[in-house]
Amino acid sequence: FVAADDACGGTLRGQSGIISSPHFPLEYGNNADCTWTILAEPGDTIALVFMDFQLEDGYDVLEVAGTEGSSLWFTGMNLPAPVISSKNWLRLHFTSDGNHRQKGFSAQYQG
């Protein structure tokens, strides 16, 4: 699988892998804007399980699209529940503001 450690965003394929915020487990930078797309085989769904999650509450946000209904928005220090895609893709969009950096997030995906 492809490790997305320093790269900010990108397209990830394969059965499993890890997505983490830039520089994780060190603090992410200010004004980050990263989009990852996870693509599984047609007909498959994707499970995304968070292992670590620390964002500045209300200002630094991870948006997850590709689930049933509208996008999910995660912020703050609480570990999100696992996310299951409704189709064969998930899109993660991470944005941070101009101050107050945190450790960020790390999540494992499984097709």
C-alpha positions in Angstrom: 0.0 0.0 0.0 1.0 3.6 -0.3 2.0 5.5 2.9 0.8 9.1 2.9 3.1 10.4 5.6 4.6 13.6 4.3 2.4 13.9 1.2 -0.6 16.0 1.9 -3.5 14.1 0.3 -3.6 11.9 -2.7 -5.4 8.8 -4.0 -5.0 5.6 -2.1 -5.8 2.2 -3.6 -5.4 -1.3 -2.2 -7.0 -3.5 0.5 -5.6 -1.5 3.5 -3.4 1.4 4.5 -3.0 4.2 6.9 -3.9 7.9 6.5 -2.4 10.4 8.9 -2.3 14.2 9.0 0.9 15.9 7.8 3.9 15.3 10.1 2.0 12.9 12.4 2.7 12.2 15.3 4.2 15.7 15.4 2.0 18.7 15.0 0.4 19.4 11.7 1.1 22.8 10.1 -1.2 25.8 10.0 -3.4 26.4 7.0 -3.3 22.8 5.9 -5.7 21.7 3.2 -5.4 18.0 2.4 -7.7 15.7 0.5 -7.3 12.0 0.4 -9.5 9.7 -1.8 -9.6 6.0 -0.9 -10.7 3.8 -3.8 -11.7 0.1 -3.3 -12.8 -2.4 -5.9 -16.2 -1.8 -7.4 -18.9 -3.3 -5.2 -16.6 -3.2 -2.1 -17.1 -0.9 0.8 -14.3 0.7 3.0 -14.0 0.8 6.8 -12.1 3.6 8.3 -10.9 3.1 11.9 -9.4 6.0 13.8 -6.4 5.2 16.0 -5.5 8.7 17.1 -7.4 12.0 16.9 -6.4 15.4 18.3 -7.6 18.5 16.4 -8.2 22.1 17.6 -11.9 22.0 18.5 -14.1 23.9 16.0 -11.3 25.3 13.9 -9.4 22.3 12.5 -11.7 19.9 10.9 -11.7 16.5 9.1 -14.6 16.0 6.7 -15.4 12.5 5.5 -17.6 12.0 2.4 -18.8 8.8 0.8 -21.0 7.6 3.6 -24.8 7.3 3.7 -26.3 10.8 3.9 -24.3 13.9 4.2 -20.7 14.3 5.0 -19.3 13.6 8.5 -17.4 16.4 10.3 -14.9 15.6 13.0 -13.1 18.0 15.3 -11.7 18.2 18.8 -10.1 15.5 20.9 -12.7 12.7 20.8 -11.8 9.6 18.8 -14.5 9.2 16.1 -16.4 6.0 15.7 -15.4 3.8 12.8 -16.7 5.0 9.4 -18.1 2.7 6.8 -18.5 3.9 3.2 -21.7 3.4 1.3 -19.9 2.9 -2.0 -16.4 1.9 -3.0 -14.8 5.2 -2.1 -14.2 7.6 0.8 -12.9 11.1 0.6 -11.2 12.8 3.6 -10.7 16.5 3.6 -8.5 18.0 6.4 -8.2 21.7 7.0 -6.5 23.6 9.7 -6.6 27.3 10.5 -3.8 29.8 11.2 -3.0 29.0 14.8 -3.1 26.4 17.5 -1.7 23.2 16.1 -2.3 19.8 17.6 -1.0 16.2 17.1 -3.6 15.5 14.3 -5.0 12.2 13.4 -4.1 8.7 12.2 -6.6 6.3 10.7 -6.5 2.8 9.2 -8.6 1.9 6.2 -9.6 -1.6 5.1 -11.4 -2.5 1.9 
